[in-house]
């Protein structure tokens, strides 16, 4: 069966905008926007899921969903409980014991010391995120499911077709970040790298921001790529809500405003991933908001004068 692109028709021409007045005008505007940008792609996802479940491929889809969700549980548990610095230091110490190598012993001690510094602790946390959010699911996709990574949101074709929507979301988010940044919990949380009195942004703060951005790419791949596209053939558009639950839960240690905002952000970015079949612009948006949060927090603390 020939598959449609799901977005081509929408990008060519928008439906006529309702112009009638009255108190229902905002609701009609939302309905028009939904029909213009989302209805057809999501209808295509639902049709794809229904056709899949009515075919002989349904059993394979169920097996795939089980593998994906088990991988999600393993990855999140790994991230929560495995300390990469301790693991690496322990592995080097064990190898040095076997081989009686003073060099490996020195490396083990160095890794242990680094893991206890502020930047070292954050480095190994980002490493754990990359392993849990990117490496583990990528290995499952390629070795166990034997599928292409590009089918899980990593394709570039069409990724920038809805750039203006992501730009609009960023414009909406920036004032919200400004308002929330006045909260004491927010300022105590961000930035994750604690600048010492008199410390400049270079080098450690900017090193952290680069690591932070890499972590967000892995996070987007895990939630909006691996989970959404790994379950959409079974759950259709409901794959977004399957993803939204664990995504919200990883924000439980953040400020309460951010935890609630994660529910909305997870749904919106999930729908965008279904629409574009790509996570790239979602990752760019996520990094942009995160950077604005860090710098707004520093500004609130008087760091910039």
Helices and strands as residue ranges (DSSP letters): H 8-12, H 25-34, I 35-39, H 40-53, H 58-81, H 84-99, H 102-115, H 118-130, I 131-135, H 136-139, I 140-144, G 149-152, H 163-180, H 184-189, H 204-220, I 221-227, H 228-235, G 236-238, H 239-249, H 256-276, H 280-300
